[in-house]
């Protein structure tokens, strides 16, 4: 049976999927955690380390395998190759180069329910350094992909006589708070478990990791850099910051066209209280670097081991431009400059454009983070007619000129693509009937070099959309994987599960869980002052162009020629009463708007410079 995995696909491993099947539309979140609070990726710059192990040696660990059948002796192994994990790789833990632990069901199974079970435990030697520390947490770095297997972290405070289990995942899916229901992790995540109730003030502590594939051809679990640290008394931490239009259903856009910018915005941050004490009077301040606005949000209390949203509804004025917002969180117990203050800040970046709409923030957000890809080589039985879509909300009616998508460098010229506008109900139902569709577009080698494709809707059938919510989509055809194509995913900002979707032909729609780089190019001539009345004797060619275009003028009339880039800035202007050659090569590749006007009217032509 096939494994379909829906998010966080590394560019390097698009073709490595062995496969099993996911039948739910939305990702599953599993059962509520009963015995502890677990949080991912908590920075702890000032934490006191009480014990640690980086798996450079197995001298402090004991492996016990109690599987059955062919896997009776299969289980945890020390691995030294960074590319050993089946997917999501390479593993990027802090000390990955000197070894890590992994158990791999994917490499040791091919059949479900055949009596060949992997069940393996790895247990530390006794840890004797916690005897006078009442408040302690366990953290570890790991990478995994879930498929019906059970992962458990266990801690003993009495040298192994009794154990307390902290469930990471089981056959129902992930436990809430571990990795938000996705099927895969990124290259590395860090999970933190408060073990004070079990191990506080104990000098005979043990830690155990247990993996059980439940007799299913499952995936894997890789672990490294296990640490026990002292929990501080007062330490609030900023998990994420955000600026989201209130009506956008939680979707945070990297780019918003100026004509679609709404009035009310949720501005704030997600704050985790890692400290022993409850955090009183939490204040989050957000300041735009260009002094466009500054806001403050307040929350009276965040209990220990709790995460809360601290936000306010604001009405910023947002003309065309890039906005960088810095966030700072303080509480009564932790003020600016304190010992643990390094994790109290965050930043968001967004752009208001003239025409371009994107759920991704590629080339808007700061460099770094995970940019992955997904495409025709990512799934079994999806080589042709795979649909990848991103969700957009329109505050005002608009005309859609094109669908733009960022493609990976592994894309092969010759792939065929259709741009589409899809109704949300159709997308969620998995019965795709596009509202609008472009003509076929064949990817060129130049497109692969440029890293994007842009497909114009025919002038005779440009989508005129009323205010509302729609999916911008690309349908990908690889000719039986001979010309594979992949669309980039921006994983740097958490998005609602329905913000990006995929549709696998003859199957159903699935959530993607990250921001697909499928964009809309929006232009409403009535709102930006660019008319489209016909002008006889005027044309713009060639299109696309290598950089030089000609504006013809067979009537010898006096024309004003203005060229705009995609954020609406003027990059060239002139007046001429004859045909005119314009060199745009120094302005870079991309899409430009050429407006030619005289006393009789005007035309606007979109020109692609490759």
N, C-alpha and C positions, 0 to 999 in steps of 0.2 A: 504494500500500500504506500501511497506517497505522503511525504511530509510537505505541507505548504507552510512557509514561514513568511510573516507579513511585515516585518520591520527590521531595521538596522542591519542591512546587508552590506558587508564590506565591499569596496570596489575591487579588492584583490580576489574575492572568492565568489563572484557572481555565478560561476558555472560549477560550483562544487556541491550543490545540494543533492543529498540523497533524500528521497522523500515520503512523508506522512501527511495526513490530511486534517485541516481545521474546518469545522462545519459551522462555526458561530459567526454571525455578522460582526459583532463587536467583541473585543478582547475580553477574556474572562478574568475576574479579579479574585476569585477564590474565597476562602473563609476568613472571617475576622480573626486577627491575632488574639490569642487568649492570655498568653503568659508574659508578654514583654512588648515594649515599643521598639520597633526596628526602623532605622532611617538610613537612606542611601546617601553616600557622598558627603559626609559631614567633615568639613575641614577642622583640624584641631592643631593649630600651629604651636600653642603653648602647653599642650597637655603633657602631664607627667607619665612617662611610659614605665609600667611596673613589670611587664614581661612581654617578650616578642619572639617570633620565630619566622624565618624566611625560607624554610625548606631547602636550604643549601645542603643540609644533611638530614637523614632520616633517623639519626641517633635518638632524638627525643620523641619519636612517634612509633606507634604500633598499629599495623594494619591487620584486620581480621576480616576474612572473606567467608560469608556463609551462604553464597548463592547455590544454585542447583544446576543439574545438567551440565551442558558444555561450559557454563560460566561459573562453576563451583569455585574456581580459583582466580576469577577475574575481579579486579577492584582497583583501589587507589594505587597510583604509581607516581614516583618522582619523575618529572619530565624536565629535560634541559633544553629542548628545542622550542623557540618562541612561536613557531608556526605549526605546532603539533595539534592544536585544537581544530576540530572539523570545520567550523565557520566562525564568524565574528572576529577573526584574527587579524594580525597576530595579537596574542595576549600582551597587555601593556602594563602589568603590575610594576610596582616600584623596583623590585629586585628580580624581575623575570629572568635575567641573564644567568643567575646562579641556581635556577631550578624552581619548580612549583609542583603542586599536587594536581593530579587529574584522574578522573574515572570516566571511561568512554564507552557508553552503550552503543553509540553509533558504529564504532569500529568492531564491536563484538556480537552484534545481532543482525539478523536479516529477516526474522519471522516473529510475529507476535504470538503469545500464548502457547509456546511450544515446550514449556517446562524448563527453559534455560534462563534462569533469573540471575541478575547481578544484584547482590546485596553486600555492601562493603562498608566497614567502619574504620576510621583512622583516629586514634586517641593519643593525646599528649601524655608525656610523663607528668608526674605531680609537680604543680607550680606552688612554690612555697613563699612567694614574695608579697602576698596580699593580706597578711595577718593583722595589720593595723590600719587598713584602708577600708572604710565602710562603704564608699560609693565608687563603684568600678564599672567600666563598660568594656565589652569585647568588640573589636572591629577587625575586618578582614577584607581583602580585595579578591574579587572573583569574576568569572566569566562563565556564562552557561546559556544553554538553550533548552527549553522545556518541551517535553512531550510525554505526558502521562507518568512521569517519574516522580519520586518523592525525595526531597532534600531536607535534611534536618541538621540543625546545630544543637548540640547538647552540652550542658555545663553541670559539673558536680562540685559541690563545696565540701564534700566529705570523702575525698580520695577515691571516688568511684562507687561508693556504696549505694548512692541514689543519684538520679539524674533528672534535670529539668530540660525539656525539649522546647526548642524554638523552631517552628516550622517555616521553611522557606517556600516550599511548594509541595503539592500533592497531586493526585490524579484529577482534581477539579481545576487546578491552575495555581496561580500565585496567591500567596497570602497578601492581603492589602498592606501597603507600606514597604514591600520589598522591592518591587520593580513595576508597580502600576499596571500590572496585567499584561504586559507585552510578552511575546513568546521568546524573545531573545534579549540579551543584554548588549550593551555596547562593548568595545574591546575590554574595558575594565569598569566595574562599579565597586563602590566601597559600602559595605553594610555595617551598621553599628547596632549593638544590642546592649541594653542596660541589664547587667547581670548582678547588680548590687544585692538583690534579695537572695540570691543563691550563693554568691562568692564573696560578698563584702565581709571583711574581717576574718576571712578563712585563709589558713596557711596550707591547706591541702586541696587545691583546686585542680580539676582536670577539664579539658576541652575535647569534644568529639564531633566529627563530621560524618554523617551517615548518608549513603546514597542507595536507593532501591529503584530499579527500573520497572518493577511491577510486571515482569515478564512481557514487556513491550519493547519493540525496537525504538528506543528513545535516543536522546542526544548525549550530552556530556555535562560535567561540572569541573571547572578548574579553579583552584584556590591558592592564594599566596599571601604573604606578609600579614600574619595573624598577630594581633597586638592586644594587650590588656592595659588600659590607661585609667588613671584616677579621674573621676568625674568632678568638674569644678562646681563650686557653690552657685555661682551666677554666670551664665553664659547663654545668651540668645544668639542665634545664628541665622543669617539670611539665606534661605534655600533657593529662592528665585525672586526676581523683581519683574514687574509687568506694567505696561500701559496698553489697555485694551478698550476699544470702543464698547460702550455698555451693551449695545444691541447686537454685537458680533458673535454671540454665543460662545465666548471664550477664545475665539480664534484671534491670534495676535499676528497682524500682517507686518512683513518686512517693508512693503511699499503700499501706499494708498494713493490713488489719484486724487488730486485736489478737489475735484467736483464730487467725490464720494466721502469726504471727511465728515464725520458726524459731529454732533454737539457735545454729548456726554461721554466721558472717558473714565474708566476705573483705573486709578493710579495707586500702586502700592506694592506690597511684597509678601511672600510667604515666609513666616518666621517660625523657627523651631527652637524651643527652650530646652537646651541640652543641660542646663544647670540643675543642681539639686533643689534649689529654691524656686518657688513660683516667681515669675517675672511680672512685676507691677508697673503700670503706666508705660507701656511700650509705645514708642513714638517712631514712625518712619517718615523721614524727610526725603523728598525727591526734588532735585534741582537740575534744570536743563542747562547744559554747559554754555549755550549761547544766550542765556538769560531770558529765554522766551517765557518761562514760567518757573514757579517754585511752589511746592505744596507740602502739607503736613497731614499725616493720618495718625490716629490714636486708637489704642485698645487698652482697656483697664487692666487686663490680666491674661497671661498665658501660663497655664499650669506646667509644672515640670514634666518633661517627656511628652509634650504636646506640641502640635503644629497648628498655627492659626494664620488666617489672612488678615493683614492690616492694610486697609485701603480707604480711599475716599473717592467720591464722584466729582470730577472736575470738568471745566469747560474751557480748555486751552484754545487759543487762536493758533491755527496751524497752516500757515501758507506754505508754498512749495519750499522744500529745504530738507536737510538732514538734522535730526534731533537726537542728541546724546544726553541721556538722563542718568544722573548719579543718585543712588539711594543709600541712606544711612539709617540704621536702627539702633536705638538706645532704650534703656529701661532704668528704673530706679537703682537696680543692682549692678548695672553695667553701663557706664558712661564712656564717651569717646576717649580713646587713649589708654583704656584698661588693658590688663595682661592678655585677655582673650578677645580683644576687639578686632583682630585681623579678619574675622569672618562675619562682620556686621555690615558689610557694604556690598553693593551690587550695581549693575549698570545695564541699561537697555538702550538700544539704538533703533531708530526707525526713520523712514523717509516718506515725505509727501511729494509725489511726482506730478508731472503734468498728465501723463497718460498710462503709466504702467502699474499694474496691480500684481502683487506677489505675496503668497503666504510664506514663502521662504525669505530669508534675509541674506542670501549669498551676495557678497559685495556691498552689503549695508552693515551687517553685524561685524564686530571686530574679528580679525583672523583667529583661527584656532577652533577647537571643538571638532565634532564629528560631521563630516559630509560624506554620506554613503550614496548608494545608487540601487536602483531596482529596475528590472526590465525583462526582456523576453527570455533570457537565460536563467532567470531566478526561480522559475516554477516549472514543475512537470506539467505538460499539456498546455502551455501558455506561450508557445513560440509565436503564434499569430493571433492577432485581434485582442491582445491584452490591453486593457484600458487603465490608465493611471490618471487620477483626477484630484483637483484641489478646490476647496469650497470658498466662495466669495459672496459677500453681501453688498447689495447696492442700495444706498440711501436715495438715489435719484435715478431716473431713467437714463440710459446710456446706449450708445452704439458701440459694438465690439468690432474692432478692426482685425484682430489677429489673436492666435494662440501662440505663445512663446514657451519653449521648454529648454532647460539646461540639460545637456547630455554628457555622459561620461566619455573619457578618452578611449574606453574599450568599445564604443559604438563603431559599427562597421558601415562604411558608405554603401548605399544601395538599399538600406532599410526603408520601408514605406510607412508614412505617418499620415493620419487624418486628425485635424483639430476639431473639437466638438464642444458645444454647450449642452449640458445635460440637466434636466429638471431634478431637484433633490429627491422627490418621491421615486422617480425612475431609478436613480442611482442606488438608493437604499433598498429598493425592492429587488434589485438584481435583474430587472427586465429592461435593459438599456434601449431606449429609443431617443436618439439625440434630437434636441429642439432645432439645432443648427449644426451643419457639418461643412468642413472645407473640402476642396478638391484634394486628391491624393498629392502628397509631397514626398519626393525621394531624397533621402539624406545624401549630401555630397561630402567629399573628403574635406572641403573647405569648412563645412559645418562642423565636422569632428574637430578640426583644428581650432575653430572659433569657440567651440564648447556650447553651442546653442543652435536651435532651429526656430524659425518663425514662419508660421503658416497663415497667410492672409485669407479671410473669407472673401468670396467673390463679391464684387461691388453690387451685383444684382441680388445678393442674399446675405447682406451684412446683418448680424443679429441686432435687433432693437429690443432691449430688455427693459421691462418695467422695474421699478424698485422691488427688491426681493432678494432671495438667495438662490445661487446656481453653482453648478460645478463646471469649471474649465477642465477639459480633458484632452488627452492624446490617445489615439488608438494605434498600437504598435504592431507592425507586421515584419517579421524577420525572415520570411521565406524558409520556414522550417529550420530556424537557428543558423542559417547560412549567412545572414546579415543581422546579427543581434544588435539591439539598441537598448540603452539603459538611461533612465531619467534620474537626475541627482535628487537626493533627499537631504534636507537641512535638519539635523537632529539637535541643534543648539538651544532651541526654545521649545518647551513642552507645549503640545497642542492638543485640543480635544480629539477624541478618537475618530470623530466623523469629519475632522478638518481635512483629511486626505483619505482617499478611497482607491481601491483597485477593483477591477472586475476581471475574473478569469473566465474565458469563454466556455460555454457549456457547463458552467459551475454556478457561481454566485458572486455577489459583491462582498468585499472584506474591508475592514478598516486597515489603514496603513500605520497610523500612530505617530507619524513624523510629518514634517512639512515637505511635500513634494514640490519640486521646482517647476511646476506647470503654471504659467502666468497668463493673464489677460492683458491685452493692450486696448485701452479704452480711449475713445476720443469723441467728445460731443462738440461739434463745431459751434453750436449755438452758445456754449458756455465759455469757450476759449477764444472766440472771435475769429475763427478760421472758417470762411465759407467754402462751398464746393460748387458754385455756379460754373457752368461750362464756359470756357474761353476758347474760341476758335483759333486755330493756328498755333496753339501752345501744347507742347508735350515735354515730358521729362524722360530721358533714356541715357544709357541702358539701365535696366533694373532687374536683377541686382547688378551692382557695379563693383569693380575693383578699387574704386576711389574717385574716378573722374566721371561726372555726369554732364549732360548737355540739356539746356532748356531751349527748345526751338521757339522761333518767333517768325512765322511766315508772313505775318501782316505788317511787320515793321512798326508795331505800336509800342509806346513807352510802357514797359512793364516794371513793376517793383518785384524783386525776387528776394525772399527771406527763407533761410534754412534754419530749422530748429532741431535740437537733439531731443532725446526721449524724456528729459525732465523739463522741456519747454524753453531752454536757453537758446538765444540766437547765436549761431556759430558762423553765419555768413549772411551778408545782405548787399544788394547792389540794385541799380536801375539800368535798364538797357532797352534799346529799340531794335535789337537784332538778336540772333541766336547767341547764346552765351555758354561757355564751358566753365564748369566749377570743379575745383580739385578739393575733395573732402578727405583725402587719404591721411592727412596729418591729424584729423580729428578722431581717428580710430574706427574700428569696425562697429557696426550696429545699425539701428534704424533711425532715419532722419525724415522730417517732414519738410517738403519743399512747397512754399506758398508763392504762387505767381498771381499778381493782381494788377488791374488797371481800371479805368473808369467804367468799363463794361461788366466787371465782375471779378471773380477769382477762382482758382482751382487749388486744391491741396493734393499733392502726391506723396505717398510713402515710398521711400527709397532705402533699400538694404545695401549697406557698404560692407563688402566681405574682405 
